[in-house]
Amino acid sequence: MRLTLVPLCLFLVACGLAPRSAAPPVRPIVNIPALAGQTPSEVDAVLGTPVEITSIDNDPTQEPGEYRDYRVAGVKDGVTSHGLMVRFNGGRAVHFTLDLPMPQESAETALLMAGIDVRDSRPTVTAPGAIRWAGAFGGVYFKDVAAVKDLSFTTYTTVQANLR
């Protein structure tokens, strides 16, 4: 029996059909699904005191609302001021923009760094600068989640997630 398995295994490896070793799990730097829909005080309890709070007072359709910026270790320059920007509307976290401390080669890995696993889903939009999904991820329904590329369109550097 052993002699017949060896050629079969070699054949599968040569054809690229052998099971690959699992990639090491990606540890989220921020678990967005766990924060989605939470109050500002609940988000603060997880992320710490926000570096900056900006009230929304110029658009009645968006009030009551605010943006809170939280520091994420390792983030230097990005879309946000400090690493993570959370948009609150009606006292609940409804939108997230996360700059990643390290660029990622794949959109799926970028989203895993935010606690969002899209590997079993199909994208709704694939564009040169971003790939987007919609659906339930981590037990939360998102209208839109996206991995966004840097300005040179080479690596994924930002994650966005929107409940509304």
C-alpha positions as CSV (number, residue, x, y, z in Angstrom):
1,M,0.0,0.0,0.0
2,R,2.8,2.4,0.8
3,L,4.4,2.1,-2.6
4,T,1.2,3.1,-4.3
5,L,0.6,6.2,-2.1
6,V,4.1,7.6,-2.7
7,P,3.6,8.1,-6.5
8,L,0.1,9.4,-5.9
9,C,1.4,12.0,-3.4
10,L,4.2,13.0,-5.8
11,F,1.7,13.4,-8.6
12,L,-0.6,15.6,-6.5
13,V,2.3,17.8,-5.4
14,A,3.6,18.1,-9.0
15,C,0.1,19.1,-10.2
16,G,-0.4,21.6,-7.4
17,L,-3.3,19.6,-6.1
18,A,-1.8,18.6,-2.7
19,P,-3.3,20.3,0.3
20,R,-1.2,23.3,1.3
21,S,-0.1,24.0,4.8
22,A,-2.5,26.4,6.4
23,A,-1.3,30.0,6.5
24,P,-0.7,31.3,10.0
25,P,-3.9,32.9,11.4
26,V,-4.1,36.6,11.1
27,R,-4.5,38.4,14.4
28,P,-6.8,41.4,14.2
29,I,-5.4,44.7,15.3
30,V,-9.0,45.9,15.8
31,N,-12.0,43.7,15.8
32,I,-14.5,45.9,13.9
33,P,-17.5,43.4,14.1
34,A,-17.2,43.4,17.9
35,L,-17.3,47.2,18.0
36,A,-20.1,47.7,15.4
37,G,-23.3,49.1,16.9
38,Q,-21.7,49.9,20.2
39,T,-22.0,53.1,22.1
40,P,-19.1,55.6,22.4
41,S,-18.4,54.5,26.0
42,E,-18.4,50.8,25.0
43,V,-16.0,51.5,22.2
44,D,-13.8,53.7,24.5
45,A,-13.7,50.8,27.0
46,V,-12.1,48.6,24.3
47,L,-9.9,51.1,22.5
48,G,-9.1,53.6,25.2
49,T,-9.7,57.3,25.3
50,P,-10.1,58.8,21.8
51,V,-7.3,61.2,20.6
52,E,-9.8,63.5,19.0
53,I,-13.6,63.9,19.0
54,T,-15.4,65.9,16.2
55,S,-19.1,66.7,16.6
56,I,-21.2,66.6,13.5
57,D,-23.3,69.8,13.7
58,N,-23.6,71.0,10.1
59,D,-25.9,68.3,8.7
60,P,-29.3,67.7,10.5
61,T,-29.7,64.3,8.8
62,Q,-26.5,63.0,10.4
63,E,-27.1,64.3,13.9
64,P,-26.7,63.5,16.6
65,G,-23.3,62.2,15.6
66,E,-19.6,62.5,16.0
67,Y,-16.3,61.1,14.7
68,R,-13.8,59.7,17.2
69,D,-10.2,59.1,16.3
70,Y,-8.3,56.4,18.2
71,R,-4.6,55.7,18.1
72,V,-3.4,52.4,16.4
73,A,0.1,51.4,17.2
74,G,2.4,51.5,14.1
75,V,0.3,53.7,11.9
76,K,2.2,56.6,10.6
77,D,0.5,58.3,7.7
78,G,-2.9,57.3,6.2
79,V,-6.5,58.2,5.6
80,T,-7.1,58.8,9.3
81,S,-5.3,61.1,11.7
82,H,-4.4,58.4,14.2
83,G,-5.1,55.0,12.8
84,L,-8.8,54.4,13.4
85,M,-11.7,56.7,12.9
86,V,-15.2,55.6,14.1
87,R,-18.3,57.4,13.0
88,F,-21.2,57.4,15.6
89,N,-24.7,58.2,14.6
90,G,-27.6,58.1,17.1
91,G,-25.2,57.0,19.8
92,R,-24.0,53.9,17.9
93,A,-20.8,53.1,16.0
94,V,-21.9,52.8,12.3
95,H,-18.7,53.4,10.2
96,F,-15.1,52.5,10.6
97,T,-11.9,53.6,8.7
98,L,-8.8,51.7,9.8
99,D,-5.3,52.4,8.5
100,L,-3.1,49.3,8.7
101,P,0.3,49.5,10.3
102,M,1.7,47.3,7.5
103,P,0.6,47.2,3.9
104,Q,-1.0,43.9,2.8
105,E,-0.8,42.0,-0.5
106,S,-4.3,40.7,-0.4
107,A,-7.7,42.4,0.3
108,E,-8.7,39.4,2.4
109,T,-5.7,39.6,4.7
110,A,-6.2,43.4,5.1
111,L,-9.8,42.8,6.2
112,L,-8.8,39.9,8.5
113,M,-6.6,42.5,10.3
114,A,-9.9,44.3,11.1
115,G,-11.6,41.1,12.3
116,I,-13.6,40.8,9.1
117,D,-13.4,37.4,7.3
118,V,-14.7,37.6,3.7
119,R,-12.8,34.5,2.4
120,D,-16.1,32.6,1.8
121,S,-17.8,35.5,0.1
122,R,-17.8,37.1,-3.4
123,P,-16.9,40.7,-3.8
124,T,-19.6,43.1,-4.9
125,V,-17.2,45.5,-6.5
126,T,-13.7,44.9,-7.8
127,A,-11.9,48.0,-8.9
128,P,-8.2,49.0,-9.3
129,G,-8.2,50.9,-6.0
130,A,-10.4,48.8,-3.8
131,I,-12.4,45.5,-3.4
132,R,-15.8,45.7,-1.7
133,W,-18.1,43.1,-0.1
134,A,-21.5,43.3,1.6
135,G,-23.1,40.8,4.0
136,A,-22.8,39.3,7.4
137,F,-19.3,39.1,8.8
138,G,-18.5,38.2,12.4
139,G,-22.2,38.0,13.1
140,V,-22.8,41.6,12.0
141,Y,-24.5,42.7,8.7
142,F,-22.4,45.3,6.9
143,K,-23.8,47.3,4.0
144,D,-20.2,47.7,2.8
145,V,-16.7,46.5,3.8
146,A,-13.7,47.4,1.7
147,A,-10.0,46.9,1.4
148,V,-8.5,50.0,-0.1
149,K,-5.1,50.2,-1.9
150,D,-2.5,52.9,-1.5
151,L,-2.1,55.7,-4.0
152,S,0.1,53.6,-6.3
153,F,-2.5,50.8,-6.4
154,T,0.0,48.2,-5.2
155,T,-0.9,47.1,-1.7
156,Y,-3.9,47.3,0.6
157,T,-3.4,49.9,3.4
158,T,-6.9,50.9,4.6
159,V,-10.0,49.0,5.6
160,Q,-13.5,50.6,5.6
161,A,-16.7,49.1,7.1
162,N,-20.1,50.6,7.0
163,L,-23.3,49.4,8.8
164,R,-25.6,51.8,6.9
